[in-house]
Amino acid sequence: MADGDLRDNPAARGPREGRDAEGMAGVAGAPGATGDVEDAQESDAARRRRRAQFLRELHEAKQLRDRVQPRRARAARMRQQMRMRTFRW
């Protein structure tokens, strides 16, 4: 079975997720612990903030790379244009 099949098909992964969820039930701060509703909301909000910060920094790094390496950026734009031209809707 290819690696892509494991990623696309959750049933191919096996019972690992259930086993992990049972093992984490007694851990403080885990989703199964008491008082986890507030913690889960805070951690979800924190996760979204961290993700937004990461995406901002990634976008900034890509812009910097495009400025510093204009030839590579132009070649990447050309490849993207060719991909869009040959893509069939």
MOPAC internal coordinates of N, CA, C and O (Angstrom, degrees):
PM7 1SCF
backbone

  N    0.0000 0     0.00 0     0.00 0    0    0    0
  C    1.4489 1     0.00 0     0.00 0    1    0    0
  C    1.5237 1   108.79 1     0.00 0    2    1    0
  O    1.2310 1   119.52 1   -44.25 1    3    2    1
  N    1.3232 1   118.52 1   135.75 1    3    2    1
  C    1.4492 1   122.72 1  -176.91 1    5    3    2
  C    1.5254 1   110.10 1   -77.27 1    6    5    3
  O    1.2310 1   120.59 1   -20.04 1    7    6    5
  N    1.3358 1   116.48 1   159.96 1    7    6    5
  C    1.4563 1   120.88 1   178.55 1    9    7    6
  C    1.5176 1   111.75 1   -62.14 1   10    9    7
  O    1.2310 1   120.08 1   144.27 1   11   10    9
  N    1.3105 1   117.44 1   -35.73 1   11   10    9
  C    1.4592 1   121.21 1   179.99 1   13   11   10
  C    1.5167 1   111.98 1   -63.23 1   14   13   11
  O    1.2310 1   120.49 1   147.59 1   15   14   13
  N    1.3513 1   116.67 1   -32.41 1   15   14   13
  C    1.4606 1   119.89 1   178.38 1   17   15   14
  C    1.5190 1   111.23 1   -64.92 1   18   17   15
  O    1.2310 1   120.30 1   141.62 1   19   18   17
  N    1.3295 1   117.03 1   -38.38 1   19   18   17
  C    1.4553 1   119.95 1   178.45 1   21   19   18
  C    1.5151 1   111.41 1   -65.45 1   22   21   19
  O    1.2310 1   120.74 1   142.38 1   23   22   21
  N    1.3157 1   116.20 1   -37.62 1   23   22   21
  C    1.4505 1   120.08 1  -178.45 1   25   23   22
  C    1.5282 1   111.06 1   -71.57 1   26   25   23
  O    1.2310 1   120.21 1   141.77 1   27   26   25
  N    1.3329 1   117.21 1   -38.23 1   27   26   25
  C    1.4536 1   121.32 1  -175.87 1   29   27   26
  C    1.5142 1   113.19 1   -83.10 1   30   29   27
  O    1.2310 1   119.65 1   151.75 1   31   30   29
  N    1.3332 1   118.28 1   -28.25 1   31   30   29
  C    1.4499 1   121.78 1  -173.72 1   33   31   30
  C    1.5268 1   109.51 1  -112.97 1   34   33   31
  O    1.2310 1   119.43 1   -77.37 1   35   34   33
  N    1.3516 1   118.69 1   102.63 1   35   34   33
  C    1.4638 1   119.63 1  -178.15 1   37   35   34
  C    1.5232 1   112.51 1   -65.22 1   38   37   35
  O    1.2310 1   119.51 1   154.44 1   39   38   37
  N    1.3391 1   118.53 1   -25.56 1   39   38   37
  C    1.4558 1   120.54 1  -179.84 1   41   39   38
  C    1.5271 1   110.61 1   -69.11 1   42   41   39
  O    1.2310 1   119.66 1   154.75 1   43   42   41
  N    1.3264 1   118.26 1   -25.25 1   43   42   41
  C    1.4571 1   121.70 1  -178.35 1   45   43   42
  C    1.5251 1   111.71 1   -74.64 1   46   45   43
  O    1.2310 1   120.01 1   165.11 1   47   46   45
  N    1.3152 1   117.58 1   -14.89 1   47   46   45
  C    1.4564 1   120.80 1  -177.88 1   49   47   46
  C    1.5144 1   111.97 1   -74.94 1   50   49   47
  O    1.2310 1   119.58 1   152.12 1   51   50   49
  N    1.3082 1   118.41 1   -27.88 1   51   50   49
  C    1.4517 1   121.18 1   179.05 1   53   51   50
  C    1.5199 1   112.24 1    94.24 1   54   53   51
  O    1.2310 1   120.52 1    12.67 1   55   54   53
  N    1.3322 1   116.61 1  -167.33 1   55   54   53
  C    1.4648 1   121.08 1  -172.32 1   57   55   54
  C    1.5206 1   113.87 1   -84.93 1   58   57   55
  O    1.2310 1   119.33 1  -161.47 1   59   58   57
  N    1.2967 1   118.89 1    18.53 1   59   58   57
  C    1.4532 1   121.09 1  -176.24 1   61   59   58
  C    1.5213 1   112.74 1   -61.74 1   62   61   59
  O    1.2310 1   120.01 1   137.09 1   63   62   61
  N    1.3445 1   117.58 1   -42.91 1   63   62   61
  C    1.4563 1   120.67 1  -176.56 1   65   63   62
  C    1.5210 1   111.42 1   -60.68 1   66   65   63
  O    1.2310 1   120.02 1   137.68 1   67   66   65
  N    1.3192 1   117.57 1   -42.32 1   67   66   65
  C    1.4542 1   120.91 1   179.58 1   69   67   66
  C    1.5198 1   111.76 1   -65.11 1   70   69   67
  O    1.2310 1   120.65 1   140.05 1   71   70   69
  N    1.3158 1   116.36 1   -39.95 1   71   70   69
  C    1.4557 1   120.91 1   179.67 1   73   71   70
  C    1.5192 1   110.30 1   -65.69 1   74   73   71
  O    1.2310 1   119.86 1   138.77 1   75   74   73
  N    1.3216 1   117.87 1   -41.23 1   75   74   73
  C    1.4612 1   121.03 1   179.12 1   77   75   74
  C    1.5137 1   111.05 1   -65.87 1   78   77   75
  O    1.2310 1   120.18 1   140.08 1   79   78   77
  N    1.3283 1   117.26 1   -39.92 1   79   78   77
  C    1.4530 1   120.35 1  -179.12 1   81   79   78
  C    1.5270 1   110.27 1   -65.20 1   82   81   79
  O    1.2310 1   119.74 1   141.04 1   83   82   81
  N    1.3405 1   118.10 1   -38.96 1   83   82   81
  C    1.4539 1   120.69 1   178.65 1   85   83   82
  C    1.5232 1   110.63 1   -68.13 1   86   85   83
  O    1.2310 1   120.15 1   142.32 1   87   86   85
  N    1.3039 1   117.32 1   -37.68 1   87   86   85
  C    1.4518 1   121.05 1  -179.40 1   89   87   86
  C    1.5112 1   112.64 1   -70.11 1   90   89   87
  O    1.2310 1   119.58 1   153.74 1   91   90   89
  N    1.3041 1   118.41 1   -26.26 1   91   90   89
  C    1.4541 1   122.03 1  -177.79 1   93   91   90
  C    1.5200 1   112.48 1   -90.63 1   94   93   91
  O    1.2310 1   119.02 1   175.87 1   95   94   93
  N    1.3467 1   119.47 1    -4.13 1   95   94   93
  C    1.4601 1   121.85 1  -173.63 1   97   95   94
  C    1.5262 1   111.35 1   -63.47 1   98   97   95
  O    1.2310 1   119.11 1   147.00 1   99   98   97
  N    1.3185 1   119.31 1   -33.00 1   99   98   97
  C    1.4466 1   120.57 1  -177.16 1  101   99   98
  C    1.5168 1   113.96 1   -91.15 1  102  101   99
  O    1.2310 1   118.85 1   178.05 1  103  102  101
  N    1.3080 1   119.80 1    -1.95 1  103  102  101
  C    1.4532 1   123.23 1  -176.14 1  105  103  102
  C    1.5194 1   109.19 1   -84.77 1  106  105  103
  O    1.2310 1   120.01 1   -47.22 1  107  106  105
  N    1.3272 1   117.58 1   132.78 1  107  106  105
  C    1.4601 1   121.25 1   177.92 1  109  107  106
  C    1.5217 1   109.12 1   -64.99 1  110  109  107
  O    1.2310 1   120.37 1   -44.18 1  111  110  109
  N    1.3040 1   116.90 1   135.82 1  111  110  109
  C    1.4562 1   121.52 1  -178.76 1  113  111  110
  C    1.5036 1   113.30 1    87.92 1  114  113  111
  O    1.2310 1   120.39 1   171.31 1  115  114  113
  N    1.3382 1   116.86 1    -8.69 1  115  114  113
  C    1.4619 1   120.20 1   177.08 1  117  115  114
  C    1.5204 1   108.74 1   -77.58 1  118  117  115
  O    1.2310 1   119.58 1   -23.73 1  119  118  117
  N    1.3259 1   118.40 1   156.27 1  119  118  117
  C    1.4485 1   120.68 1  -177.41 1  121  119  118
  C    1.5239 1   114.38 1   -58.24 1  122  121  119
  O    1.2310 1   118.53 1   157.95 1  123  122  121
  N    1.3384 1   120.41 1   -22.05 1  123  122  121
  C    1.4447 1   121.55 1  -179.10 1  125  123  122
  C    1.5209 1   113.68 1   -90.42 1  126  125  123
  O    1.2310 1   119.14 1   175.36 1  127  126  125
  N    1.3298 1   119.24 1    -4.64 1  127  126  125
  C    1.4551 1   122.63 1  -176.45 1  129  127  126
  C    1.5244 1   110.55 1   -78.80 1  130  129  127
  O    1.2310 1   120.97 1   -17.58 1  131  130  129
  N    1.3398 1   115.75 1   162.42 1  131  130  129
  C    1.4627 1   119.86 1   178.88 1  133  131  130
  C    1.5146 1   109.93 1   -72.87 1  134  133  131
  O    1.2310 1   120.59 1   -32.66 1  135  134  133
  N    1.3437 1   116.47 1   147.34 1  135  134  133
  C    1.4612 1   121.20 1  -178.51 1  137  135  134
  C    1.5052 1   112.86 1    71.09 1  138  137  135
  O    1.2310 1   120.57 1  -156.70 1  139  138  137
  N    1.3013 1   116.52 1    23.30 1  139  138  137
  C    1.4611 1   119.78 1  -174.98 1  141  139  138
  C    1.5125 1   113.13 1   -85.11 1  142  141  139
  O    1.2310 1   119.67 1   168.04 1  143  142  141
  N    1.3270 1   118.23 1   -11.96 1  143  142  141
  C    1.4654 1   119.88 1  -177.35 1  145  143  142
  C    1.5248 1   110.12 1   -64.31 1  146  145  143
  O    1.2310 1   120.82 1   132.81 1  147  146  145
  N    1.3521 1   116.04 1   -47.19 1  147  146  145
  C    1.4729 1   118.52 1   179.43 1  149  147  146
  C    1.5201 1   110.41 1   -67.54 1  150  149  147
  O    1.2310 1   120.70 1   137.72 1  151  150  149
  N    1.3421 1   116.27 1   -42.28 1  151  150  149
  C    1.4620 1   120.27 1  -179.98 1  153  151  150
  C    1.5228 1   111.01 1   -62.32 1  154  153  151
  O    1.2310 1   120.59 1   138.44 1  155  154  153
  N    1.3342 1   116.48 1   -41.56 1  155  154  153
  C    1.4643 1   120.26 1  -179.09 1  157  155  154
  C    1.5188 1   110.21 1   -65.09 1  158  157  155
  O    1.2310 1   120.20 1   139.87 1  159  158  157
  N    1.3397 1   117.22 1   -40.13 1  159  158  157
  C    1.4641 1   119.45 1   179.40 1  161  159  158
  C    1.5188 1   110.48 1   -67.24 1  162  161  159
  O    1.2310 1   120.39 1   138.21 1  163  162  161
  N    1.3352 1   116.86 1   -41.79 1  163  162  161
  C    1.4596 1   119.69 1   178.72 1  165  163  162
  C    1.5226 1   110.57 1   -65.46 1  166  165  163
  O    1.2310 1   120.63 1   135.92 1  167  166  165
  N    1.3076 1   116.40 1   -44.08 1  167  166  165
  C    1.4617 1   118.32 1  -178.41 1  169  167  166
  C    1.5266 1   110.36 1   -67.87 1  170  169  167
  O    1.2310 1   120.37 1   146.39 1  171  170  169
  N    1.3399 1   116.90 1   -33.61 1  171  170  169
  C    1.4646 1   120.06 1   177.48 1  173  171  170
  C    1.5269 1   109.96 1   -65.93 1  174  173  171
  O    1.2310 1   120.70 1   136.18 1  175  174  173
  N    1.3250 1   116.27 1   -43.82 1  175  174  173
  C    1.4612 1   119.83 1   177.94 1  177  175  174
  C    1.5302 1   110.47 1   -64.99 1  178  177  175
  O    1.2310 1   120.60 1   139.47 1  179  178  177
  N    1.3250 1   116.45 1   -40.53 1  179  178  177
  C    1.4698 1   120.16 1   178.31 1  181  179  178
  C    1.5195 1   110.36 1   -65.07 1  182  181  179
  O    1.2310 1   120.76 1   139.76 1  183  182  181
  N    1.3345 1   116.16 1   -40.24 1  183  182  181
  C    1.4639 1   119.68 1   178.74 1  185  183  182
  C    1.5188 1   110.37 1   -62.79 1  186  185  183
  O    1.2310 1   120.15 1   138.44 1  187  186  185
  N    1.3448 1   117.32 1   -41.56 1  187  186  185
  C    1.4683 1   120.03 1   178.55 1  189  187  186
  C    1.5230 1   111.46 1   -65.15 1  190  189  187
  O    1.2310 1   120.31 1   141.32 1  191  190  189
  N    1.3475 1   117.02 1   -38.68 1  191  190  189
  C    1.4722 1   119.87 1   176.88 1  193  191  190
  C    1.5209 1   110.73 1   -63.94 1  194  193  191
  O    1.2310 1   120.34 1   134.77 1  195  194  193
  N    1.3362 1   116.96 1   -45.23 1  195  194  193
  C    1.4666 1   119.84 1   179.27 1  197  195  194
  C    1.5182 1   110.89 1   -62.98 1  198  197  195
  O    1.2310 1   120.39 1   140.06 1  199  198  197
  N    1.3174 1   116.85 1   -39.94 1  199  198  197
  C    1.4698 1   120.58 1   179.83 1  201  199  198
  C    1.5205 1   110.71 1   -64.94 1  202  201  199
  O    1.2310 1   120.59 1   136.34 1  203  202  201
  N    1.3495 1   116.48 1   -43.66 1  203  202  201
  C    1.4644 1   120.09 1   179.03 1  205  203  202
  C    1.5258 1   110.51 1   -62.10 1  206  205  203
  O    1.2310 1   120.75 1   137.66 1  207  206  205
  N    1.3349 1   116.16 1   -42.34 1  207  206  205
  C    1.4665 1   119.90 1   178.45 1  209  207  206
  C    1.5272 1   110.58 1   -62.84 1  210  209  207
  O    1.2310 1   120.57 1   136.45 1  211  210  209
  N    1.3341 1   116.51 1   -43.55 1  211  210  209
  C    1.4680 1   120.53 1   179.25 1  213  211  210
  C    1.5221 1   110.73 1   -61.33 1  214  213  211
  O    1.2310 1   120.06 1   135.89 1  215  214  213
  N    1.3400 1   117.49 1   -44.11 1  215  214  213
  C    1.4633 1   120.29 1  -178.82 1  217  215  214
  C    1.5201 1   111.53 1   -66.04 1  218  217  215
  O    1.2310 1   120.44 1   142.87 1  219  218  217
  N    1.3472 1   116.76 1   -37.13 1  219  218  217
  C    1.4738 1   119.66 1   176.06 1  221  219  218
  C    1.5189 1   110.57 1   -62.05 1  222  221  219
  O    1.2310 1   120.49 1   133.22 1  223  222  221
  N    1.3397 1   116.67 1   -46.78 1  223  222  221
  C    1.4624 1   120.32 1  -179.30 1  225  223  222
  C    1.5325 1   111.12 1   -65.57 1  226  225  223
  O    1.2310 1   120.16 1   142.49 1  227  226  225
  N    1.3199 1   117.30 1   -37.51 1  227  226  225
  C    1.4586 1   120.45 1   178.18 1  229  227  226
  C    1.5249 1   110.64 1   -63.84 1  230  229  227
  O    1.2310 1   120.55 1   135.88 1  231  230  229
  N    1.3190 1   116.56 1   -44.12 1  231  230  229
  C    1.4673 1   120.62 1   179.15 1  233  231  230
  C    1.5286 1   110.59 1   -63.01 1  234  233  231
  O    1.2310 1   121.07 1   138.62 1  235  234  233
  N    1.3218 1   115.56 1   -41.38 1  235  234  233
  C    1.4688 1   119.84 1   178.54 1  237  235  234
  C    1.5255 1   110.61 1   -63.92 1  238  237  235
  O    1.2310 1   120.02 1   138.84 1  239  238  237
  N    1.3306 1   117.57 1   -41.16 1  239  238  237
  C    1.4605 1   121.08 1   179.64 1  241  239  238
  C    1.5295 1   111.03 1   -65.54 1  242  241  239
  O    1.2310 1   120.50 1   141.22 1  243  242  241
  N    1.3261 1   116.65 1   -38.78 1  243  242  241
  C    1.4703 1   119.51 1   178.07 1  245  243  242
  C    1.5196 1   110.83 1   -65.40 1  246  245  243
  O    1.2310 1   120.32 1   139.46 1  247  246  245
  N    1.3383 1   116.99 1   -40.54 1  247  246  245
  C    1.4630 1   119.57 1   177.97 1  249  247  246
  C    1.5172 1   110.82 1   -63.99 1  250  249  247
  O    1.2310 1   120.61 1   138.62 1  251  250  249
  N    1.3218 1   116.44 1   -41.38 1  251  250  249
  C    1.4649 1   120.42 1   178.74 1  253  251  250
  C    1.5227 1   110.51 1   -62.54 1  254  253  251
  O    1.2310 1   120.28 1   135.78 1  255  254  253
  N    1.3413 1   117.07 1   -44.22 1  255  254  253
  C    1.4562 1   120.44 1   179.04 1  257  255  254
  C    1.5290 1   110.83 1   -61.49 1  258  257  255
  O    1.2310 1   120.54 1   140.02 1  259  258  257
  N    1.3314 1   116.57 1   -39.98 1  259  258  257
  C    1.4672 1   119.80 1   178.99 1  261  259  258
  C    1.5291 1   111.65 1   -64.83 1  262  261  259
  O    1.2310 1   120.60 1   144.80 1  263  262  261
  N    1.3406 1   116.46 1   -35.20 1  263  262  261
  C    1.4676 1   119.26 1   178.73 1  265  263  262
  C    1.5205 1   111.73 1   -71.80 1  266  265  263
  O    1.2310 1   120.93 1   142.54 1  267  266  265
  N    1.3348 1   115.82 1   -37.46 1  267  266  265
  C    1.4587 1   119.11 1  -175.17 1  269  267  266
  C    1.5235 1   111.77 1   -80.90 1  270  269  267
  O    1.2310 1   120.24 1   152.07 1  271  270  269
  N    1.3292 1   117.15 1   -27.93 1  271  270  269
  C    1.4576 1   120.54 1  -178.36 1  273  271  270
  C    1.5334 1   109.49 1  -124.88 1  274  273  271
  O    1.2310 1   120.43 1  -107.01 1  275  274  273
  N    1.3218 1   116.79 1    72.99 1  275  274  273
  C    1.4694 1   119.56 1  -174.30 1  277  275  274
  C    1.5292 1   113.15 1   -63.33 1  278  277  275
  O    1.2310 1   119.86 1   147.47 1  279  278  277
  N    1.3329 1   117.87 1   -32.53 1  279  278  277
  C    1.4654 1   119.30 1  -178.99 1  281  279  278
  C    1.5253 1   110.33 1   -67.35 1  282  281  279
  O    1.2310 1   120.57 1   135.78 1  283  282  281
  N    1.3207 1   116.52 1   -44.22 1  283  282  281
  C    1.4686 1   120.30 1   178.35 1  285  283  282
  C    1.5281 1   111.00 1   -64.88 1  286  285  283
  O    1.2310 1   120.34 1   141.38 1  287  286  285
  N    1.3273 1   116.95 1   -38.62 1  287  286  285
  C    1.4629 1   120.63 1   179.22 1  289  287  286
  C    1.5224 1   110.66 1   -65.15 1  290  289  287
  O    1.2310 1   120.63 1   139.62 1  291  290  289
  N    1.3340 1   116.40 1   -40.38 1  291  290  289
  C    1.4665 1   120.00 1   179.21 1  293  291  290
  C    1.5237 1   110.79 1   -65.69 1  294  293  291
  O    1.2310 1   120.61 1   138.48 1  295  294  293
  N    1.3301 1   116.43 1   -41.52 1  295  294  293
  C    1.4610 1   120.46 1   178.46 1  297  295  294
  C    1.5228 1   110.85 1   -63.47 1  298  297  295
  O    1.2310 1   120.41 1   140.81 1  299  298  297
  N    1.3294 1   116.81 1   -39.19 1  299  298  297
  C    1.4615 1   120.41 1   178.40 1  301  299  298
  C    1.5205 1   110.86 1   -65.62 1  302  301  299
  O    1.2310 1   120.52 1   140.20 1  303  302  301
  N    1.3480 1   116.62 1   -39.80 1  303  302  301
  C    1.4748 1   119.99 1   177.27 1  305  303  302
  C    1.5220 1   110.76 1   -63.16 1  306  305  303
  O    1.2310 1   120.65 1   138.64 1  307  306  305
  N    1.3199 1   116.36 1   -41.36 1  307  306  305
  C    1.4675 1   120.35 1   179.23 1  309  307  306
  C    1.5380 1   111.02 1   -64.07 1  310  309  307
  O    1.2310 1   120.59 1   135.94 1  311  310  309
  N    1.3348 1   116.48 1   -44.06 1  311  310  309
  C    1.4663 1   119.33 1   177.36 1  313  311  310
  C    1.5242 1   111.11 1   -60.70 1  314  313  311
  O    1.2310 1   120.29 1   138.56 1  315  314  313
  N    1.3239 1   117.06 1   -41.44 1  315  314  313
  C    1.4642 1   120.64 1   178.76 1  317  315  314
  C    1.5302 1   110.65 1   -63.21 1  318  317  315
  O    1.2310 1   120.33 1   138.19 1  319  318  317
  N    1.3279 1   116.98 1   -41.81 1  319  318  317
  C    1.4634 1   120.23 1   178.20 1  321  319  318
  C    1.5233 1   111.21 1   -62.58 1  322  321  319
  O    1.2310 1   120.37 1   139.43 1  323  322  321
  N    1.3323 1   116.90 1   -40.57 1  323  322  321
  C    1.4628 1   119.76 1   177.78 1  325  323  322
  C    1.5246 1   111.00 1   -64.91 1  326  325  323
  O    1.2310 1   120.72 1   140.08 1  327  326  325
  N    1.3282 1   116.23 1   -39.92 1  327  326  325
  C    1.4612 1   119.32 1   177.13 1  329  327  326
  C    1.5180 1   110.82 1   -60.96 1  330  329  327
  O    1.2310 1   120.38 1   138.28 1  331  330  329
  N    1.3198 1   116.88 1   -41.72 1  331  330  329
  C    1.4619 1   120.41 1  -178.84 1  333  331  330
  C    1.5260 1   111.05 1   -69.18 1  334  333  331
  O    1.2310 1   120.25 1   143.98 1  335  334  333
  N    1.3295 1   117.14 1   -36.02 1  335  334  333
  C    1.4615 1   119.86 1   179.70 1  337  335  334
  C    1.5251 1   111.60 1   -67.52 1  338  337  335
  O    1.2310 1   120.38 1   143.22 1  339  338  337
  N    1.3056 1   116.88 1   -36.78 1  339  338  337
  C    1.4682 1   119.41 1  -175.09 1  341  339  338
  C    1.5252 1   112.60 1   -91.43 1  342  341  339
  O    1.2310 1   120.09 1   176.21 1  343  342  341
  N    1.3271 1   117.44 1    -3.79 1  343  342  341
  C    1.4695 1   120.48 1  -179.30 1  345  343  342
  C    1.5231 1   109.64 1   -74.35 1  346  345  343
  O    1.2310 1   120.51 1   -46.40 1  347  346  345
  N    1.3278 1   116.63 1   133.60 1  347  346  345
  C    1.4689 1   120.41 1   179.69 1  349  347  346
  C    1.5180 1   108.55 1  -101.03 1  350  349  347
  O    1.2310 1   120.34 1   -53.70 1  351  350  349
  N    1.3146 1   116.95 1   126.30 1  351  350  349
  C    1.4673 1   121.88 1   177.72 1  353  351  350
  C    1.4551 1   107.85 1   -79.57 1  354  353  351
  O    1.2310 1   120.10 1   180.00 1  355  354  353

